[in-house]
């Protein structure tokens, strides 16, 4: 009787060995497929991130522009308030002067 080699005894040759090799190939193919799907997802996510960063940058610029416009409008409002207050003071002063003149002409007041 012929003595069996160690590889025969461990099942690494013949049909059992071929089946194991096919299982290893299938396992490797599955790993490669998963890695390709993962790589595709990463590329897709990276593209979305770039789009969001661009959109975010544009929105930040819009916010800065609107903030500058609001500051200018606030300055304009302050200047208009100063002018209106001066005009009101001038008007009130003139009215008070006219009323005093009328009172003096009529001999009323003190």
C-alpha positions in Angstrom: 0.0 0.0 0.0 1.3 3.4 -1.0 1.8 6.0 1.6 -0.2 9.1 1.2 1.5 12.5 1.2 0.9 15.0 3.8 -1.0 17.3 1.3 -3.3 14.4 0.5 -4.0 13.7 4.1 -4.8 17.4 4.7 -7.1 17.7 1.8 -5.2 20.3 -0.2 -5.2 18.3 -3.4 -7.8 16.8 -5.6 -11.5 17.9 -5.5 -11.4 19.1 -2.0 -8.3 21.3 -2.7 -10.0 22.7 -5.8 -13.1 23.5 -3.9 -11.1 25.3 -1.3 -9.3 27.2 -4.0 -12.6 28.2 -5.6 -13.9 29.3 -2.2 -10.8 31.5 -1.7 -11.3 32.9 -5.2 -14.9 33.6 -4.5 -14.0 35.2 -1.2 -11.4 37.4 -2.8 -13.9 38.4 -5.6 -16.4 39.4 -2.9 -13.7 41.5 -1.1 -12.8 43.2 -4.4 -16.5 43.9 -5.1 -17.1 45.4 -1.6 -13.9 47.5 -2.0 -15.1 48.8 -5.4 -18.5 49.7 -4.0 -16.8 51.4 -1.1 -14.5 53.3 -3.4 -17.5 54.4 -5.5 -19.3 55.6 -2.5 -16.3 57.5 -1.3 -15.9 59.2 -4.7 -19.6 60.1 -4.7 -19.5 61.5 -1.1 -16.4 63.5 -2.0 -18.2 65.0 -5.0 -21.2 65.9 -2.8 -18.9 67.5 -0.2 -17.3 69.7 -2.9 -20.7 70.7 -4.1 -21.8 71.6 -0.5 -18.5 73.5 0.2 -19.1 75.5 -3.0 -22.7 76.2 -2.0 -21.6 77.1 1.5 -19.0 79.5 0.2 -21.5 81.2 -2.0 -24.0 81.5 0.8 -21.3 83.0 3.1 -20.4 85.5 0.5 -24.1 86.4 0.1 -24.4 86.8 3.9 -21.3 89.1 4.0 -22.8 91.2 1.2 -26.1 91.5 2.9 -24.5 92.3 6.2 -22.5 95.1 4.5 -25.7 96.4 2.9 -27.5 96.4 6.3 -24.7 98.3 7.9 -24.8 100.9 5.2 -28.6 101.1 5.6 -28.2 101.5 9.4 -25.7 104.3 8.9 -28.1 106.0 6.5 -30.9 105.7 9.0 -28.8 107.2 11.7 -27.9 110.1 9.4 -31.5 110.6 8.5 -32.5 110.5 12.2 -29.9 113.2 12.9 -31.2 115.4 10.1 -34.9 114.9 11.1 -34.0 115.8 14.8 -32.2 118.9 13.6 -35.2 119.9 11.4 -37.6 119.2 14.3 -35.5 121.3 16.7 -35.3 124.1 14.2 -39.1 124.0 13.5 -39.9 123.9 17.2 -37.5 126.8 17.9 -39.2 128.8 15.1 -42.6 128.0 16.3 -41.7 128.9 19.9 -40.2 132.2 18.6 -43.4 133.0 16.5 -45.6 132.2 19.5 -43.5 134.4 21.7 -43.8 137.2 19.1 -47.6 136.8 18.9 -47.8 136.8 22.7 -45.7 139.9 22.9 -47.9 141.7 20.3 -51.0 140.8 22.3 -49.4 141.7 25.6 -49.9 138.1 26.9 -47.2 136.0 28.5 -44.3 136.8 30.5 
